[in-house]
Amino acid sequence: MKKYFIHNGETENGPFNIEELATMQIKGDTPIWYEGLSNWTTASNVEELKSIIASNALPPKFDNFANQNTSIHPPNFNKTNTESQVVDESKKSKTIRNVVIGLSVLLLAIIAFSFMTSQPSSAEIELSTIKSDSIIKEDKRASINAAITEKNKKYRNNWSDYISVATNDFTYYNIGGIENLQIIATNKTEYKIDEINVTVCYEIDSGECYKTEEITIYNIPPNSQKSENAPNSSRGKNVLVNIVGIYCDKMNFGYAPGNWANNSDDPYFTNVKQ
């Protein structure tokens, strides 16, 4: 069964099957991607999704039956009146057409004004770097969303190149003991990392861990470092640190020990903290 991903302008979500999409009230301009596409498209361009796209259609205005002509006899025929009625009907038709055109122009102006005055999201701010005084073309928007998706996937699949931990120059004693220890987390991505979980091993001469502590470092800013104090130890001459968990909501990235990942192409993609 085909699986679909959708994009809300900020993050991608999925995969979903068509029955799950039907419950989400997706619109015709909702960005859609599924395996086989080289780029993002919109729901209105996918034939099998047209039946589940939310409709904004309204019923026509109801005309009270009491106002309608219920006579069973036709009106008297008058040639002169008929000719004048033809002229009147032509004028009425032109008037109605002009009114419809005017209302259409007004509706388009209201839609354009609402679009220009709406509060932009972070994804729209990124899109605004492309100079344009008009609405960005759909293919350009899809190309940008695809580029963001590919960038995030690169971060996830190569996370150890961008996220790491180390220690400061802590104090240790020849007879054993460690003090003033800090764990330093480095984040080289463009996103805030919500948390990094680290195990800290206080190593003794035999190479074993005298004791192990777990430290969590929260909210590491993009392209920055953040440190967290670790407990002192009465024994140990060296410290070993190891990352055992990472979560970043903006990147849809989660790392934890175990075989919970089910996508070999993008194993750390997740919307749920592991």
N, C-alpha and C positions, 0 to 999 in steps of 0.2 A: 504494500500500500504506500502511495506517495506521501512523503512528509514535507511539511511546509515550515519556513521560518518567516516571521513578520518583524517589522522594524517600526518603533514609535518615534523615530527622529533622534533618539538618544542611545537606545540599546536595542540589540536584536533579541528576540524571544522565540522559543521553539525547541525541538520540532513538534508540530501538531498535525493530526490527520484532519480530513475535511469535516468530519463530524464535530471535532473540537472547535474548529474555526467557525462553524455555523452558530455556536453559542456565544461568540465574541463580538457580534454585530460589526464585523469589519466593513469598511467603506470601499468605494471604487478606487480611491487614491491611496489605499493602504499599501506600503511597500511589501512585496512578496518575493521570496526566493525559495527554490527547491532544486534538488540535484538534477543536473542537465542544463541549467541556465548558466551562462557565462557572466551574467550581471543581474542586479535587482530589477524587478518590474513592478507593476501595480496589479491589484486584484482584478481590476476591470479588463486586463489584458489576458487573463487566464480563463479559458473557456469553462472549465469545470467548476470555477468559483463564482460565476455570474449569478447562479441561482441562490447563493447565500449572502450576497452583498446587501447590506441594509439599504432600504429604499426610503427616500424622502418625499415620495409622491403624495399629493393631497387630492381628495375627491372634488368634483366640480361643485359650484354653488347650487344649492337646492332652490328650485323655483316652485312656490306654492301653487298647487293645482287650482286653487280658487282664482288665480290670476290668469289662467290659461283659457283660450277660447274653446268652450265646450258645445257650441252650437252644432247641430247635425246638418244644417243647411248652409251651402256656400253663399257668400255675399253676392249682391247684384253686380252684373258685369256692365262696366261703363268704359267705352274705348278711350275717351278723353282722360278719365281718371286713371285708367291703366297706364297710359303713356306718361302721365305726370308721376305716377308711382314708381315707374322704372327709373326716372331721373332721380327721385328722392332716395330710392334704394341704393343707387350708385353713390350718391353723396354720403349716405349712412355708412356704406361699406368703406369708403375712403376715411371717414372720421374714425370708425372703429379701428382700422389699420393703423392710423396715426396714434391713437390712444395706446394700442398694444405696443408699438415701437417705443413710445415715450416711457411706458411702464418698464419695458425691458431695459432701457438705458438707465433708468433710475435704480432698478434692482442691481445691475452690474456695478453702478457707482457705490451703492451701499455695501456690497460684498467687497469691493476693492478697499473701501475706507476701513471696514472691519479688519481686513487682513493687515493693512499698514499700521493700525493702532494696537494690534494684539501684542501681548508681552512675549518676546522671543524666548525659546528654550535654549539650553546650551548647544544642542545640535543645530538649531537655526542660526546661532551666533557663528558657529563654525562654517555653515553654508554661506553666511553673509560676506565672507572674505572674497567671494567671487563677485566682482563688480557688475552690477546690473540694476537698472531702475525698474525693471519689470519682473514678473514672476519667473523663477528659474525653471528652465525647461525640464521636463520629466526625466529625460535620459541623463541629464547632467546630475540631477538629484540622486538618481539610482546609482550613477557612477561614484558619487561621493560616499553614499552609504556602503557600497561594496568595498571602497578603499578603507573605510573605518573598520568594517568587519574583518578584512584581511589583516590590518594592522593589529587589531586586538588578538586575532588568532596567532600571529607571530609572537606577541608578548607571552601568551599562554603556553605555547609549545616550546618556547626558549626562555622560560621564566628565570632559570638560574643565571642567565647572562645579564639580567636586569635587577634581580632581587637577591640580596645576600646579607649575612650577618657576620660580625667580628667582635673582638673584645678590645677594650682600651688597654693602656699600659698600667695594669693593676699592680698592687703591692703584694709580694710574696716573701716568705721567710725560708731560710735554708733548712731550718728544723721542721718546716711544714706550716702551712697556713696562708690563706689568701684573703686580702681585704681590698676595699675601694674598687670592686669589680663592676664594670658597666658593659652591657651588651648593646652594640651599635648596629642598627638596621639601615641598609642602603636601598633606596628605591630609585631606579633609573628610568621608570616609565613616566608617561604623561598623566597618570591617574593616581589619586590618593589610594594607598593600600589600607584597607580597613583594619586588618590585624595580621601579625606574624607571630606564630607560636614557636618557641625555641627551647630545646633541652640544653642544660648546662652541666657538663661533667667536670668535677673537681678531681683531676688525675693525680695519683700518687706515683712513687718511684716504680712500682711494679707494672705500671701502665693501666691499672684498673681504676675505676671511678670510686673514689671514697664515698661520694654521694652525688646524686643528680637532682637538679632543680629544673622546674619548667617556668619560663618567663614569657609573658605575652606583651608585645609592643603594639599599641593601637595608633591608627590614623597617621601613617607615615606620609608626609606630603609628596607630591610628584617631584622627581628629580632632586631629592633631598635625602638627608639622614636624620634619624631620631634614635636616642639612646634611652636605656632603662637600667636602673640599678639592680644588681643581683646580690643575693645574700653573701655574707662573709663565710669562710670555712676555717675551722681550726686545723685542718690538714689539707695537703695537696700542694703541688708546685707548678702545675700547669692547668689550663682550662680548655676544654673542647666544647664547641657549640655546634648545634645541628638544627636545621629548620624541619619542623614536623607538621606545620600547618600554615597555610596562607589563604586569605580571602579578600577579594576586591570586587565589590558590587558593580562598579562602573565598567569594569573589564569583563564581567561575567566569568570570573576566574576563581577556581577553588582548588587547593592542593591539600591532600591529607594522605597519610599512609593507608595502604590497603588497595583492593581491586574494585573500588566502587565505580570507576569510570567505565562507560559503555560505548565510547566513540573513539576508535583508534586513530581517526584523522584529527580529532580535536579533543583529546582525552580530558582536558581540564576545563572545558566549557560547562558552566553550571549557573543556574539562577538561585540555587539554594546553598547556604553555608554548610560545608561538610564537617 
